[in-house]
Amino acid sequence: MRNILFAAVAALLFVPAAACAQGQELQKIDTTFAFDKSGGVDLGLVSGDIVVTGWTRNDVKVFASIEIGYFEYSASSSRVQIRAKSRRNRMGESRIEVSVPIGTEVRASSVSGDVAVRGTAGRVSASTVSGEVEVRDATDAVEFSAVSGDLRGEKLRGRIRSHTVSGDLRLDDVVGDLRAKSVSGTLTLRGALDNLEFESMSGDFEFRGDFRGTGSFEVNTHSGDLRLTLPENLAANLELKTFSGDMRTEFPLTLQPGAQVGRRTREMRTTINGGGARVRLGTFSGDITIQKGAARPTRED
């Protein structure tokens, strides 16, 4: 009987920490345990910052603290979930820092705080109401947003979706399909895109890069300026339209049937380098400027 009791106690003592962490209520979390890179983390705060970093270890490291309130915490070898909760309708500042294996899917949100996801090289969904969002090195499906705050992205691959109400968007080294929206923010973009859709009321649009293949690339803003620097050997069908702004391009323009250039509406349709990608640029009161950049590499190169 004594041997059986000893074995039962020993079994409990040596259960991995992740397996025991189911539905706990904690004010501080500080733990590291084995984690499958095909798994995911789901993090949520009301007031505080979230930082998620990818590393080469097959472990997840979690550090979280909250001044007033508590965390609902559950964890396994393939899933970590942390949610901040109030206690007696009171909640203080909080912070979550997590290191995950490269490839882990990350979902992170804060109501009032910054969210940063760096180097995870997997799917990412990051958002905040009031704060900044930064995503670096993410792939496959990337979504990030803010109501009042700037968005920054770098080394993004695949299907990218981003939107903000009053913040600016700055995206560097983007490859894939991008859809972005802003009410009053400016989008500054560098990359090679297969498709593009951007809408803004009063924000500017600035792009330097390449439109690949025969995809659709459409930018519309009410009062913002549109500035693009494209490869000099880009093959595209251009449609440019502005109501009261100016249009300038370094590419040769040949008006196509149906094009209109009048006192009240300026509209141009043209083909460059034989035609290819469908590029539609429209603004009500802003200017449209298209400049030539360096030629894209050819197969012979």
BELBELVEN-V369360 format. One line per field, one symbol per residue. phi: phi as a letter, one per 30 degrees, with the letter a starting at -180 (. if undefined). burial: b if it has 16 or more other ideal C-beta (glycine too) atoms within 10 Angstrom, else e. A space follows every 10 residues. Layout:
phi=???
burial=???
//
This chain:
phi=.ddddddddd dddcdeeddd dbidcbcbbb abadbdddda bbbbbcblcb bbbdbddcbc cbbbbbdbja cdbbabdbab bbbdbdbhib bcdbabbbcb dejddbbbbb dbldbbbbid hbdbbbaadb lcbbbbibbi bbbbaadbld cbbahcbjcc bbabcbcccb bbhcbkcbbb badbccccbb lbccabbbba dbcdbbbblb ccicdcbbbb bdbcccbbcc edcdcaccbc bbdbccbbbd ddcbdcejdb bbdcbcbbba cbhiileccc bbadbcccbb cdcddddcdd d
burial=eeeeeeeeee eeeeeeebee beeeeeeebe eebebebebb bbbbbbbbbb bbebeeeeeb bbebbbeebb bebbbbeebb bbebeeeeee bbbbbbbbbb bebbbbbbbb bebbbbbbbb bbbbbbbbbe bbbbbbbbbe bbbbbbbebb bbbbbbbbbb bbbbbebbbb bbebbbebbb bbbebbbbbe bebbbbbbbb bebbbbbebb bbeeeebbbb bbbbbbbbbb beebbbbbbb bbeebebebe bebeeeeebe eeeeebbbbb bbeeebbbbb bbbeebbbbb eebeebeeee e
//
